Amino acid sequence: MDTPQVTAPPRAPYPVPGDATPASGVIHINVRHAAGFTVIGNHLAQHHGLSLAAIGLAAHIQSLPAGARIGIKHLAERFPDSETRIAAALRELEAHGYLHRSRVRLADGRIVTRTVSYNRPDAVAHPAPAPRPRTSPSKPAQLPAPPQPRVAAPEPPPAPTPQPPVPPPVLAPAPTARTTPSLPLPHPQELTPELQRVATALLADLRRHTPRLVLSENDIRALTPGVATWLERDAHPDTVRHALTTDLPNPLKHPARLLHHRITALLPPPLPEAQDLAPARPGVIVIPLQNCDRCDRAFRSRHPGHCRDCRPDLHTAA
């Protein structure tokens, strides 16, 4: 009878802050922050068009101090996400107005990327110029004219001959990427299956090295002969990749057009043969060796034929 029977908890559970405890779903235990916090709006935390990676990256960027580094490689070292996923999240934030990236040339000539973060994109607007007040012209007060002496009126000058109106100059539109004719894409002498396979794989792999060079299947199919021409001329795949991905413009609007131009404009010439690289000997004319068509004896001549002993014209002259 002296053994206590525990049939109830020793104390009541702590009350949940809020008006009422929900029957299901999340229950918030909120503690007010006194320091080290960042205010994030629900328009970002509950955004319906952004991925979870983009929302988390935006919250991280807004919590950083001004001047912090937020490059793709720096963020990939900080978080376990890949560079491709981080680049895609940055593009999402840029498309929805939470980020703006631009290339700026510094005073020493270096080009850097300047990133601006907006915690409320809908509230940022360029100030409109203030309208200029319209002032109605007021008529000057009519003052009585002083009496003038009477003089003879001068003869009026001859009326000027009216000049025909000059039509406004017609300005031709400046050439743009759509109006400038592009060079034809080079084609290899023989598009073998091996060349086509390597060229297609190289083009499809560009987005792994540069996320902005995302090509469709039609773009890859159209650009494959040009890359195959580079490979046919003994260009290493790393050389082709470096030529296509270095110093890209920002922003890059048409990746396929840019690659078409670089493949065509930067096409290297074929490698020279070994005999073309032999040093020239000035003043010495070397006549090549030929094999006689009759006795197969070697003799020097610029043209193939018969040797001296087998030529019929020499025997007839003798």
Residue pairs with C-beta under 8 A, 6 or more apart in sequence:
16 27
16 29
17 28
17 29
17 30
18 28
21 27
38 59
38 62
38 63
39 119
40 59
40 62
40 119
41 119
41 120
43 120
43 122
44 50
44 55
44 58
44 59
44 98
44 119
45 55
45 59
47 55
47 96
49 92
49 96
50 58
50 92
50 93
50 96
51 89
51 92
53 81
53 85
53 86
53 88
53 89
54 89
54 92
54 93
57 75
57 86
57 89
57 90
57 93
58 93
58 98
58 99
58 117
61 70
61 93
61 99
61 117
62 117
62 119
64 70
70 115
71 113
72 83
72 86
72 87
72 90
72 211
73 83
75 81
75 86
76 82
76 83
76 86
79 86
81 89
83 211
84 207
84 208
84 211
87 211
87 212
88 211
90 99
90 101
93 99
94 100
94 101
96 121
97 118
97 121
97 122
97 124
98 117
98 118
98 119
98 121
99 115
99 116
99 117
99 118
100 115
100 116
100 118
101 113
101 114
101 115
101 116
101 250
102 113
102 114
102 250
103 111
103 112
103 113
103 114
103 250
104 111
104 112
104 113
104 114
105 111
106 112
113 250
118 124
173 179
177 254
177 257
182 257
182 260
182 261
182 264
183 261
183 264
183 265
184 264
185 222
185 223
185 225
185 226
185 260
185 263
185 264
186 225
186 226
186 229
186 263
186 264
186 267
187 225
187 226
187 228
187 229
188 195
188 225
188 228
188 229
188 231
188 232
189 232
190 232
191 225
191 228
195 228
195 231
195 232
196 224
196 228
198 228
198 231
198 237
199 224
199 225
199 227
199 228
199 231
200 220
200 221
200 224
202 227
202 237
202 240
202 241
203 215
203 219
203 220
203 223
203 224
203 227
203 259
204 215
204 220
205 241
206 213
206 215
206 241
206 244
206 245
207 213
207 214
207 215
209 241
209 245
210 245
210 248
212 248
212 252
212 255
213 244
213 245
213 248
213 252
213 255
213 259
214 255
215 223
215 255
215 256
215 259
216 256
219 255
219 256
219 259
222 256
222 260
223 256
223 259
223 260
223 263
226 260
226 263
226 264
226 267
227 240
227 263
229 263
229 267
230 239
230 240
230 263
230 267
230 268
231 237
231 240
233 267
233 268
233 269
233 270
233 271
234 270
234 271
235 268
243 262
243 266
244 259
244 262
244 263
248 258
249 258
252 258
287 300
287 301
287 302
288 300
288 301
288 302
289 298
289 299
289 300
290 298
290 299
290 300
290 301
290 303
290 304
290 305
291 297
291 298
291 304
292 298
292 299
292 305
292 306
292 307
292 310
293 304
293 305
293 306
293 310
294 306
294 307
294 310
295 307
295 309
295 310
297 307
297 309
297 310
299 307
299 308
305 311
306 312
308 314
